[in-house]
Amino acid sequence: GGLTVALVAMSAIVVPATLFYRPDLGGEWNVAMCDVGQGDAFMIHTGPGEAWLLDSGPPDGHVESCVKRLGITKLSKVFITHEHADHFGGIPEIEASGIEIGERLVSSGFGPDLWQGAQAIAPGDSGGSDVVRYRVIGPDEVPLNACLQFKGRIAQTPIKAGKTNTVQLTPSNAFGE
């Protein structure tokens, strides 16, 4: 009777509230993968309020809310592996959000008119800081494929020419010495 009605009413209030509550995730973290649905969006923490972003997910992936939940106000480097919407589509959302974007780094096959201020990186390019560094490498047989190395470890995804994702960067993350 009354207890059942009370439990149903309480559930009707509590369950929806917990579905929409998203606490700030600031604090200690090195690498985060944002849930953007189809596609990718990885963050590498580089300092207070600052990170690198590797891909931005699709246009409706809400990457901006993930970046803000992690307490990030500046993306000092944004790497876009290739121009497919599920990797590059979240960029307009980030740009409109007021989150500061530093270097815009894209694979060498990225369309030059797709992103204002983007700089193509190719095998042999490198950069970073004391916290994290990157070096772009790539197999000779597919020069448009590149990989990132963060502080020592390297990961490379073999990609054959003619595949749809041949123009991409593949990250490998390592922190510390």
C-alpha positions as CSV (number, residue, x, y, z in Angstrom):
1,G,0.0,0.0,0.0
2,G,1.5,3.2,1.3
3,L,5.0,1.9,1.5
4,T,5.0,0.7,-2.1
5,V,3.8,4.2,-3.3
6,A,6.5,5.8,-1.2
7,L,9.2,3.6,-2.7
8,V,8.0,4.1,-6.2
9,A,7.9,7.9,-5.7
10,M,11.3,7.9,-4.1
11,S,12.7,5.8,-7.0
12,A,11.1,8.2,-9.5
13,I,13.1,11.1,-8.0
14,V,16.4,9.4,-7.0
15,V,17.1,7.3,-10.1
16,P,16.8,10.1,-12.7
17,A,18.8,12.5,-10.4
18,T,21.7,10.0,-10.3
19,L,21.6,9.5,-14.1
20,F,22.3,13.2,-14.7
21,Y,24.7,13.9,-11.9
22,R,28.3,14.2,-13.1
23,P,30.8,15.1,-10.4
24,D,34.0,17.1,-11.2
25,L,36.8,14.6,-11.7
26,G,39.7,16.9,-11.1
27,G,42.5,15.7,-8.9
28,E,45.3,13.2,-9.7
29,W,45.2,11.5,-13.1
30,N,47.6,11.0,-16.0
31,V,45.5,9.7,-18.9
32,A,41.8,9.8,-19.3
33,M,39.6,8.4,-22.1
34,C,36.5,10.5,-22.6
35,D,33.3,8.6,-23.4
36,V,32.4,10.2,-26.7
37,G,30.4,7.3,-28.2
38,Q,31.8,6.3,-31.7
39,G,35.3,7.6,-32.0
40,D,38.2,8.5,-29.7
41,A,39.1,11.3,-27.3
42,F,42.1,10.8,-24.9
43,M,43.5,13.3,-22.5
44,I,47.0,13.4,-21.2
45,H,47.4,15.5,-18.0
46,T,50.3,17.9,-18.3
47,G,49.8,20.3,-15.4
48,P,47.3,22.1,-13.3
49,G,44.3,22.8,-15.5
50,E,46.2,21.7,-18.6
51,A,46.3,18.7,-20.9
52,W,46.9,17.3,-24.3
53,L,43.9,16.0,-26.3
54,L,44.3,13.2,-28.8
55,D,41.2,13.2,-31.1
56,S,37.9,14.9,-30.2
57,G,35.3,12.3,-31.0
58,P,32.2,12.9,-33.1
59,P,30.2,16.1,-33.3
60,D,27.6,14.8,-30.8
61,G,30.2,13.2,-28.4
62,H,30.2,15.9,-25.7
63,V,34.0,16.0,-25.5
64,E,33.8,19.5,-24.1
65,S,31.9,18.4,-21.0
66,C,34.5,15.7,-20.4
67,V,37.4,18.2,-20.7
68,K,35.7,20.5,-18.2
69,R,34.8,17.7,-15.8
70,L,38.6,16.9,-15.7
71,G,39.2,20.5,-14.6
72,I,41.0,21.4,-17.9
73,T,40.9,25.0,-19.1
74,K,43.8,24.8,-21.6
75,L,44.6,22.2,-24.2
76,S,48.2,23.0,-24.9
77,K,48.4,20.5,-27.7
78,V,45.5,18.9,-29.7
79,F,46.5,15.9,-31.9
80,I,44.0,14.8,-34.6
81,T,44.9,11.4,-35.9
82,H,42.8,11.8,-39.1
83,E,39.9,13.8,-40.5
84,H,37.1,11.3,-40.0
85,A,34.2,12.9,-38.1
86,D,34.5,10.4,-35.2
87,H,38.0,11.7,-34.5
88,F,37.7,15.4,-35.5
89,G,34.0,16.2,-35.1
90,G,34.2,17.5,-31.5
91,I,36.6,20.3,-32.3
92,P,34.0,22.9,-33.1
93,E,32.4,22.2,-29.7
94,I,35.7,22.7,-27.9
95,E,36.5,25.9,-29.9
96,A,33.1,27.3,-29.0
97,S,33.4,26.4,-25.3
98,G,36.2,28.9,-24.4
99,I,38.7,26.2,-23.6
100,E,42.0,27.5,-24.7
101,I,43.7,25.6,-27.5
102,G,47.4,25.8,-28.1
103,E,49.1,23.9,-30.9
104,R,46.8,22.1,-33.4
105,L,48.7,19.1,-34.6
106,V,47.4,16.9,-37.4
107,S,48.6,13.9,-39.5
108,S,50.4,14.8,-42.7
109,G,47.4,13.7,-44.9
110,F,44.9,15.9,-43.1
111,G,43.1,18.4,-45.4
112,P,44.9,21.7,-44.9
113,D,41.6,23.7,-45.1
114,L,39.7,21.7,-42.5
115,W,41.1,23.3,-39.3
116,Q,42.4,26.9,-39.2
117,G,45.9,27.0,-37.7
118,A,46.6,23.3,-37.9
119,Q,50.2,22.2,-38.4
120,A,50.9,18.8,-40.0
121,I,53.4,16.6,-38.2
122,A,55.3,13.8,-39.8
123,P,57.8,11.1,-38.9
124,G,60.8,12.6,-37.2
125,D,58.9,15.5,-35.6
126,S,58.9,15.7,-31.8
127,G,58.1,18.0,-28.9
128,G,56.7,18.2,-25.5
129,S,57.9,19.3,-22.0
130,D,59.5,17.8,-18.9
131,V,56.2,16.1,-18.1
132,V,55.5,14.4,-21.3
133,R,57.1,14.3,-24.8
134,Y,56.1,13.0,-28.1
135,R,58.0,11.8,-31.2
136,V,56.3,11.0,-34.4
137,I,57.5,7.8,-36.1
138,G,56.2,5.9,-39.0
139,P,56.9,2.9,-41.2
140,D,58.7,3.7,-44.5
141,E,56.3,1.8,-46.6
142,V,53.3,4.0,-45.4
143,P,54.8,7.4,-44.7
144,L,51.5,8.9,-43.9
145,N,51.1,6.6,-40.9
146,A,52.7,7.9,-37.7
147,C,52.9,7.0,-34.1
148,L,53.5,9.0,-31.0
149,Q,56.0,8.1,-28.3
150,F,55.4,9.4,-24.8
151,K,58.5,9.1,-22.5
152,G,59.9,5.9,-23.8
153,R,57.3,3.4,-24.9
154,I,56.3,3.1,-28.5
155,A,53.1,1.6,-29.9
156,Q,52.5,1.2,-33.6
157,T,49.4,0.0,-35.4
158,P,50.4,-1.6,-38.7
159,I,48.2,-0.1,-41.4
160,K,48.3,-1.1,-45.0
161,A,48.0,1.4,-47.8
162,G,44.5,1.7,-49.3
163,K,42.7,1.3,-45.9
164,T,40.4,4.2,-44.9
165,N,42.5,5.1,-41.8
166,T,45.9,5.2,-43.4
167,V,46.6,8.8,-42.5
168,Q,46.7,8.6,-38.7
169,L,48.7,9.0,-35.6
170,T,48.7,6.3,-32.9
171,P,49.5,7.3,-29.3
172,S,51.6,5.4,-26.8
173,N,51.7,6.8,-23.3
174,A,54.4,6.5,-20.6
175,F,55.1,8.7,-17.7
176,G,58.2,9.0,-15.6
177,E,61.6,7.8,-16.5
